[in-house]
Amino acid sequence: MSERISLLTTERAEEWLLKPGVYFMQGNIASAEAALIAGCRFFAGYPITPSNEIAEHMARRLPQIGGYFIQFEDEIASINAIIGAAYGGVKSMTATSGPGFSLMQEGIGLAAMIEAPVVIVDVQRAGPSTGIPTLVGQGDVMQAKWGSHGDYEIVAYLPNSVQEMFDLTIEAFNTAWEYRVPVIVLADQSVGQMIERLKVPPLDEIKVVERNAPTVPPEEYLPFDSRYLIPPMAVAGEGYRFHVTALTHDDRGYPSTSHEVSTKLVTRLVRKIRENEKVIGRYEAIALDDAELVIVAYGITSRSALRAVREARREGLKVGLFRPITAWPFPYWGLREAVDRGARILVVEINMGQMVRVVREHYSNLVDIYFMPWAPGSVPRPHDILLKVKEVYGG
Amino acid sequence: MEVRLRLIGAGGHGILLAGNIIGTAATVYSSKNATMVIAYSPAQRGGWSRADVVVSDEPIDFPIFDHPDVLVATTQETYDLEIGNVRSGGLIVYEEDTVKPAVRGDVTQLGVPAFRTAIKVGFRISANMVLLGFLTELLKLLPHDAVKLAIKARVKRRIDVNLQAYEEGVRLARGVRL
């Protein structure tokens, strides 16, 4: 046991990490390898299609580098296990899909409340409920943000390639540990299970964020010190004595029913993300400069939309693509310039209307916003999107 | 140039491995791009598996397609399933001994005795390598060296026999004019 744990900090682990170079790799596996590079040494999960390759890969890889893999009895146990591991100071993750993600919501609320840095990869499939396990959906966008009760903020990334399954998983760990917040890699079945080119840079070029540990003596330590937006985090076994509860708690971590304490805590939980939204939030803008119509699409849908944009441009239509890389915080500011020019917006997503609500929240009083719903189970083809583009463009 | 290949056959025919080798040869051993999207029939046994591979000199925007430029089918069932989907002017390569081809005037169809050839080299399940050699030689999509390196990287056992099967496939394609 002790020998195993000592491996966590030795350089031997590095020898076992994915080597820099070019690979032809599946998105889910790229995410798992990225997690290991980011420092993940504990995975807890329950099998579910189409995320299984992540768990399967972690089960093989974690023991090689001195980490631990546990398959739990369900998703509720899994999310709670990684929260516990995070409080043990170990970078931890789980992977799931729609139905499992639903079960994890209570735990995500717990992680948000006690500020446990955890990473959840949700490889979205067709829903609702069991839906079509093997086929794509993008119906978890709102759940990722609002799935648990109460007021809190999370961060969710929207990879659209195998490269981003890798890059954004590393970023997810960094954000989780920098902000002490649960972070969701909101992938979809297409991106998770497709195989394509992955370039792994030299390890020393990959930014890895470590825990901001307390520097004060143990007797002065406050686990939820509200003088900080993000309090330094002590972990079990370091000599710091602290109390953790999911009840509304004061700076010492003890339960309180005081409105003052509640105000202090809940505002800090949202402020730490909201005040950093432009640091955390990311997007890609393609051909927006002169666009008269902007397609908003993410994940696999953005790749179909990109081809539709290219075809539209060939036909002389001034169409651009706005691709949110974070769903939450939603990078609304990236659309500002196009909106100010009067560009109209078309949102395309594999659901009946989720991100479009967020776009409307920001811009419906300024420009016309159109929506192309697409039922889960398939990806809209470029010609489907192009048809809608022409309908909107002409109208 | 972007080429869309659909490889389809029975589970166990090495369809996904063949697709993986093409993608690896393109991305790791040539400076090309490739994507692969896989699909299975619902059956746990006796079903089909499909690999949709795009190979391109440019970054590939959308990896999903409905109408392949090239179809490779190793069973009658999968051939019948896909023959109508190949784009007009496309190419169909079918396993000669297991598939009875149908008439379709706007595509080129070529039969390859992949299983017979694989049995000849002494390893029946290397039929996928025969087809891989045939395709590589015929389409000039990738350098042979790159594909052979990918075979060495991806094939777990009997690499020499698999490479031999590949060479036999290359030989079958020589002299074939598209």
Interface residues (C-beta under 8 A of the other chain):
Chain A: G21 V22 Y23 F24 T134 S190 Q193 M194 I195 E196 R197 I300 R303 S304 L306 R307 R310 V379 R381 P382
Chain B: N20 G23 T24 A26 T27 V28 N33 A34 T35 M36 V37 I38 Y40 I60 D61 F62 P63 I64 D66
